Amino acid sequence: MSSRKLFLVSILRNPNPALDLSPEVAASLFRILAARSPSFPAVRASHALLTVSGAVLFDKKFNRRLAALYSRLSPDDAVLLHCQLRSPDPIVSSFVIKSLVGRRRDPSDVVAFFCRHVHPVGCRPSRCTFPLLITAAKFSESIHQGEILHCLALKLGFLGHLPVPNSLIHMYASCDGLDLARQLFEEMPKKDRVSYNSLLDGYVKSCDFDEAERLLRINPDRDVISWSTLFNGFVRNRMFHRGISFFQQMQELGVEPDDCSVVSLLVVYSNYELAQHGKSVHGLLLRRWLWIPLHASNALVNFYCKCGLLDAAAKVFERTMKKDLISWNTLISGLGSNGRGEEALGFFKRMLQEGTKPNDITFIGILVACAHSGLVEEALHHFKMMSSEFGMKPTFAHYWCLVDLYARLESPCDALKVIQEMPLDNQSAIWGAVICLAKVRGDISVGERLGKHLTELEPDNSRRYLPLLNIYTAAARWDKYKELMELMKARGLKKLPDCSLIDLNLVVHKFLVGDKSQPEIEKIYGVLENISDQLKLQPPKANDAMVDAT
C-alpha cells in the first residue's frame, strides 16, 4: 500500500476533528473506504470528515456514493443524508427508496418519505424507481396512496413504461380495487405477460374464476405462471373438482407444472385419496431433483399419510435433508390419525432430541394419536406438558382431542369432566361429540337432554340439530323426529343435503339429493331404475333392513 493510502487510512482510524482536510484528501479517503467494503462505524466516521471538508454537500458523485453505502448499511441514515442535502438528485432518492423497500420497512413510511422529501423539492423520480413506490402502496393496503401515485405517473408520463402500469394493476388488485385494475388494463395500448398475469392474480384473489379463465384464454402470451396462478387458486379455495379438470387441460396443452402447482396437485390427490396419481407426481419430483425440495417433501408426506401409505410417508420423511417443524408435525399427525400412536410418540420424542421446538399444532397431532390408539395416560401427560414445559395454553382443539379420546373409550363421564374444565364460552361442538357418545352407549335420555341444550346454545345453526335428530333416529322415535323437523322449519332452517363423490378417470363427479345438473342424468336415472327393478325381484331378508339415520 502506498504511503498516501496509509496516511488516509490512519486518519480514518484515528480521526482528529482539529485536522483541516482538503476536499481532495477527503474524497480519496472515501474512495478507499468504498473499495474496502467498510463497516457502518467506518462509514459514519468518514462521513463526519467529509462533512467538515464540505465535499459531501456539493459533490454529486460523493453524495451518490455515500447514499449507496448508507442504503446498504442503515436506511435511517440514508434518509437523514437525503434530508441534509440541499438539492438531492433522483439517483440519491432511488437509493433511499430501494433501501426502505428492500428492508421491508413500514410501507407507509416509504410513501411518506417520497411525499415529504422527494416530490415537494421538485426531485423527479426515475421510471425505474416508481414501481417500488407503487409496491410500497400495495403493501400498505392503501388504495388512496396508490391513486395519488397513479395520478403522478400519468403527469410524469410514466404509464408508457410497462413496469409502472403493471405495478399499478397489481396494487389495485391487492387493495380491493379490481374495477380500477381492469379499467387501467383495458386502457393500456400495449400489454405484456406481466400485465395479464397481474390482472389474472387479482381475479383469483377475489374468487372471480370465470373472469380469470376468460382472461387466460385471450392471453396471447400465457405462460406457466398464468396456468399455475389459476390452478393454485382453485386448490386454495378447495375447488378440487374444477382444479383437476383444469389440470387435465394443462396436460393436454403440454404445460409443465411449476413447483407450487405440483404441491397443489398433491393437496388435491390427498383430498380424494388418489394414491396412484400422487405416486406419479412423486416420480415427477424425483426426475426433476436429486433431492426433493422441503416444501414438496412435506406435501408428499402429507399425501401418503392421507392415503394410508404410512411406510412410504416415513421413507420420504427420512430422505428429507433439512426437516422443519412442518415436516415433523405432518408425519406425527399422519401416523396418529391412522392408529399408529406409539410411532407418533416416538417421532415426537426424537423431534425434541434433535432440537426442534413443538407448537400447538404438534400437540394436536400428539393428542389425536393418543385418541386413535386409546393411550389415556400418554394423552394426559402431553396435555399437561404443553403448559408446564412449553408455556402453551390449551385451545379448543386440544380439549376436543381429549373429549374424542374418552368418546372412543365410551366414557361419557370423563368427557363431561373435560368439558366442565374448559375455560371457553362456546362449547357447542364439544357438546355434539358427547351427544354422539351417548347415542353409541344407548343412553337416549342423556343424549336427548344434551341435544336440547345444544340447540338452545345455537338455535339458528342447523348443524346443531343433527345430533338430536340422529338420537331420535337411533331410538326409532319418529314422533320426536317429526316434531324437531317442524321446529327447524318454523325457524327457517333446513337440513343440509348429503352428497356423494365418485372418481372416474381422474374426473370427480358430485351428486346431491335432487340434483339434476349432471349432463347424463337421464341415463343415470335409467340405470338406477333398472337396479331398482332387479332388487324388487329378489326376496327381502331380515338383516338387509336399513334406516336413513339422517
GIZITA-V338747 format. One record per pair of residues at least 24 apart in sequence whose ideal C-beta (glycine too) atoms are under 7 Angstrom apart, sorted by the first residue. I is the first residue (numbers start at 1). J is the second residue. D is the distance in whole Angstrom. If there is no record, write none. Layout:
# GIZITA-V338747
i->{I I}
j->{J J}
d->{D D}
This chain:
# GIZITA-V338747
i->{5 8 12 12 12 15 15 15 21 21 21 22 23 23 23 26 26 26 27 27 30 30 34 34 40 40 43 43 43 57 60 63 64 64 67 67 67 68 71 71 71 71 75 75 75 75 79 82 83 88 88 89 90 90 90 90 93 93 93 94 94 97 97 97 98 101 101 101 107 107 107 107 108 108 110 111 111 111 111 124 127 127 127 130 130 131 131 131 134 134 134 135 137 138 138 138 138 141 142 143 143 143 143 146 146 146 162 162 166 166 166 169 169 169 170 173 173 173 173 173 178 178 192 193 193 196 196 196 197 197 197 200 200 200 201 204 204 204 207 209 224 224 224 227 228 228 228 228 231 231 232 232 232 235 235 235 240 240 240 240 241 241 243 244 244 244 244 245 248 259 259 262 263 263 263 266 266 266 267 269 270 270 270 270 272 272 273 273 274 275 275 277 278 278 291 294 294 294 298 298 298 301 301 301 301 302 302 305 305 305 308 310 310 310 310 325 325 328 328 329 329 329 332 332 332 332 333 333 335 336 336 336 336 336 337 337 339 339 341 341 341 341 341 342 344 345 345 358 360 360 363 364 364 364 367 367 367 368 370 371 371 371 371 374 374 376 379 396 399 400 400 403 403 403 404 407 407 410 410 410 412 412 412 428 428 428 428 432 435 435 436 439 439 439 444 444 447 459 460 462 462 462 462 462 463 470 473 473 474 498}
j->{32 32 42 45 46 45 48 49 49 52 53 53 53 54 55 50 53 55 55 62 62 65 65 69 73 74 69 70 73 86 89 92 91 92 92 95 96 95 95 96 98 99 99 100 103 105 113 117 117 121 123 123 123 124 125 126 118 123 125 126 129 129 132 133 132 132 135 136 136 137 139 140 140 142 136 136 137 140 145 156 158 161 164 158 164 163 164 167 167 168 171 167 171 170 171 174 175 175 175 172 175 176 177 171 172 175 190 192 194 195 198 195 198 199 198 198 199 201 202 205 202 206 221 221 223 221 222 226 225 226 229 226 229 230 229 229 230 233 237 233 255 256 258 255 257 258 260 261 261 264 260 261 264 264 267 268 268 271 272 508 508 510 268 268 506 507 508 507 506 293 296 296 295 296 299 299 300 303 299 303 302 303 306 307 503 508 306 307 503 307 309 506 303 307 321 320 322 324 326 327 330 327 330 331 334 330 334 330 334 338 338 334 335 338 340 356 359 356 362 361 362 365 362 365 366 369 365 368 369 365 366 368 369 372 368 372 372 373 369 370 372 373 375 373 369 369 378 390 392 395 398 397 398 401 398 401 402 401 405 401 404 405 408 408 409 405 405 424 430 429 430 430 433 434 433 433 437 437 440 441 437 438 441 454 457 458 464 467 467 471 467 470 471 474 471 475 471 491 491 488 493 494 495 496 496 549 547 549 549 550}
d->{6 6 7 6 6 6 7 6 6 6 5 7 5 6 4 5 4 5 6 7 7 7 6 7 4 6 5 7 6 7 6 6 5 6 4 4 7 6 4 6 6 3 4 5 5 6 6 6 6 7 6 7 6 6 6 5 5 6 6 6 4 6 5 7 6 5 6 6 4 7 4 4 5 7 4 5 6 7 5 7 5 4 6 5 5 5 6 4 4 6 5 6 6 6 4 5 7 5 7 7 4 7 5 5 6 6 7 6 5 5 5 7 4 6 4 7 7 6 3 7 5 5 7 4 6 7 7 7 6 6 7 6 6 7 6 6 6 4 6 7 6 6 5 5 7 5 6 4 5 6 6 6 5 4 5 6 5 5 7 7 5 6 6 6 6 7 6 7 7 7 6 6 6 6 4 4 6 5 7 6 6 4 4 7 6 6 6 5 7 4 6 7 5 7 6 7 6 6 5 5 6 7 5 6 7 5 7 7 2 7 6 7 6 6 6 6 6 6 7 5 5 6 7 4 7 7 4 6 7 6 7 5 2 6 6 6 5 6 4 6 6 3 5 7 4 7 6 7 6 6 6 5 6 6 6 3 7 6 6 6 5 4 6 7 6 7 5 6 7 7 6 6 5 7 6 6 4 7 7 6 5 6 6 6 5 5 6 5 4 7 6 6 5 5 6 5 4 7 7 7 4 6 6 6 7 6 7 5 7 6}
